Amino acid sequence: MEPERCLKSNYPIPLRVTLYIIFGVIIILTVCGNLLVTFSVAYFKQLHTPTNYLIFSLAVSDLLLGIIVMFPGMIRFIETCWYFGDFFCKVSISSDITLCSASILNLLFISVDRYYAVCQPLLYRSKISVNVVLILILLCWSFSVLVGFGIIFLKLNILGVEEFYYNHVACEGGCVVFMSGVSSTVSSVINFYLPGIIMLCVYLKIYLVARRQFRSIQNAGCVNSVKTSNTSQTKATKTLAIVIGGFLCFWSPFFVCNIINPFVSYSIPPTFIVTLVWLGFLNSAVNPIIYAFFYSWFRKAFKLLTLQRLWELCLVHSSSVGCHFF
């Protein structure tokens, strides 16, 4: 028995155009911003540090989210139909779960990196080496792919509610993330709540230790010298705390609904849930903006890449046009 065709909602053309413009801008900001972050870290050897490798991994997850998930998701949301087939629907949903998991695991490892940098600076270089970070990144992506693709392709998301899913949810031309009560609770706890709580506890510990250290230094009367040496670490920690806080704020509404929905007979409107998903996607576009505001190395890398590109263009046309930057 073939599933019924999904109902298609025809939005007014002005609304559709407006939505395409809004979502298109979000996708372009996500792809271009995170592409610039990844290229900056990869291109400049001065940026090859453990912390920046974790930022690189986070930017890669945001970049792939914009390309693989957000673009087809935009079409599905606005056209209210899925035009890319059942297999790619599973790939898109699996990629969504994978990249969200990879993002929060990267942020978790970043919080650990900041803990050692601030709370145990003498052990930082031995505990958080480049090799250790690369192993963490490998574990992060391996676990995320295993969870993201395993839960969908093994149909663990509908385990125990198969009959309800095929009778009331599945339809031809549809592509929705459907979770049973057990699967939504377990996946949300493992992929969001547990790492989120750990990160908040780690940053609370960092704050308390940093505050205690500052008071000790102030009492010793040598604030200026230590303040100068610790400025970069403190600023990096604050910036990454903002990134983590942004992730938790953008994604919390969705994960709250994700747990509640199965226990209220899936009464939350699908459009509302998709809107919360896009609120989470918006975080991937915001991260590069945070880097641009708070990281001097990101701004310098952007200027150097821009000037280098202008110089290359100038050399190409040097036979007919003079090259003057100043």
NORLIN-V973017 format. One record per pair of residues at least 24 apart in sequence whose C-alpha atoms are under 8 Angstrom apart, sorted by the first residue. I is the first residue (numbers start at 1). J is the second residue. D is the distance in whole Angstrom. If there is no record, write none. Layout:
<<I:J:D> <I:J:D>>
//
This chain:
<<3:166:8> <3:170:7> <3:171:5> <3:172:6> <4:170:8> <4:171:5> <4:172:6> <5:171:5> <5:172:4> <5:173:6> <5:174:8> <6:81:7> <6:171:5> <6:172:6> <6:173:6> <6:174:6> <8:79:8> <8:80:6> <8:81:6> <9:79:7> <9:80:6> <10:79:7> <10:80:8> <11:78:8> <11:79:8> <16:78:6> <19:78:7> <20:74:7> <20:78:8> <23:74:7> <26:282:7> <26:285:6> <27:66:6> <27:67:8> <27:70:7> <27:71:7> <27:285:7> <28:66:8> <29:285:6> <30:62:7> <30:63:6> <30:66:6> <30:284:6> <30:285:4> <30:286:8> <30:288:8> <31:62:8> <31:63:5> <31:64:8> <31:66:6> <31:67:7> <31:285:8> <33:285:7> <33:288:5> <33:289:8> <34:59:5> <34:60:7> <34:62:7> <34:63:5> <34:285:8> <34:288:6> <35:59:8> <35:60:8> <35:63:6> <36:302:7> <37:288:7> <37:298:7> <40:298:7> <40:301:6> <40:302:7> <44:301:8> <49:130:7> <50:128:7> <50:129:6> <50:130:5> <50:133:6> <51:110:7> <51:113:7> <53:133:7> <53:134:8> <54:106:6> <54:109:8> <54:110:6> <54:133:7> <54:137:7> <55:106:8> <55:110:8> <57:106:7> <57:137:7> <58:102:7> <58:103:6> <58:106:6> <58:107:7> <61:99:5> <61:100:8> <61:102:7> <61:103:6> <62:99:7> <62:103:8> <62:284:5> <62:285:8> <63:284:8> <64:99:8> <65:95:8> <65:96:7> <65:99:6> <65:281:8> <65:284:8> <66:284:8> <68:92:7> <68:95:7> <69:93:8> <69:95:7> <69:96:6> <70:281:8> <76:175:8> <77:274:8> <80:174:8> <81:173:5> <81:174:6> <81:175:8> <82:173:5> <82:174:5> <82:175:6> <83:173:7> <85:173:8> <86:175:8> <89:175:6> <90:152:7> <90:153:7> <91:149:8> <93:152:8> <93:176:8> <93:177:7> <94:148:5> <94:149:5> <94:151:8> <94:152:6> <95:145:8> <95:148:6> <95:149:7> <96:148:8> <97:144:8> <97:147:8> <97:148:5> <97:149:8> <98:141:8> <98:144:5> <98:145:5> <98:146:8> <98:147:7> <98:148:4> <98:149:7> <99:144:7> <100:191:8> <101:144:5> <101:148:8> <101:191:5> <101:192:8> <102:140:6> <102:141:6> <102:144:5> <104:191:7> <104:192:7> <104:195:7> <104:196:8> <104:247:8> <105:140:6> <105:195:7> <106:137:7> <106:140:7> <107:199:8> <107:244:6> <108:195:6> <108:196:8> <108:198:8> <108:199:6> <109:136:7> <110:240:8> <111:199:6> <111:202:7> <111:203:7> <111:240:8> <111:241:8> <112:202:7> <114:206:8> <114:237:6> <115:202:7> <115:203:7> <115:205:8> <115:206:6> <117:233:7> <118:206:7> <118:209:8> <118:210:7> <118:233:7> <118:234:8> <119:206:6> <119:209:6> <119:210:7> <156:183:7> <157:183:5> <157:184:7> <158:183:8> <159:183:8> <179:262:7> <180:262:6> <181:259:7> <181:262:5> <181:263:7> <184:258:6> <184:259:6> <184:262:8> <185:258:8> <185:259:5> <188:255:6> <188:258:8> <188:259:7> <192:255:8> <196:248:7> <203:241:7> <235:294:8> <236:295:8> <239:290:8> <239:291:8> <239:294:6> <239:295:8> <242:290:8> <243:287:6> <243:290:7> <246:283:7> <247:280:8> <247:283:6> <250:279:6> <250:280:5> <250:282:7> <250:283:6> <251:276:8> <251:277:8> <251:279:7> <251:280:5> <254:280:7>>
//
